């Protein structure tokens, strides 16, 4: 008997409250609004800027690795080991 009462309470009391809460949340920011479009455009611009920055850093890092490896080879000379 108590389980039947719980089921009725869930259907007739908590159900409408949950539906009203869900409707309220969905009304706060309507889909396709200018706020969402502006935020999406800003995020796309930021992503493009970060992609360019990562590419620049990769180029700098590869240049530094090449520069350091060339310097190490010149300092050691051909055929010498690092312990000499």
Secondary structure as UniProt FT lines:
FT   HELIX           2..9
FT   HELIX           10..14
FT   HELIX           15..28
FT   TURN            31..32
FT   HELIX           34..76
FT   TURN            78..79
FT   TURN            82..83
//
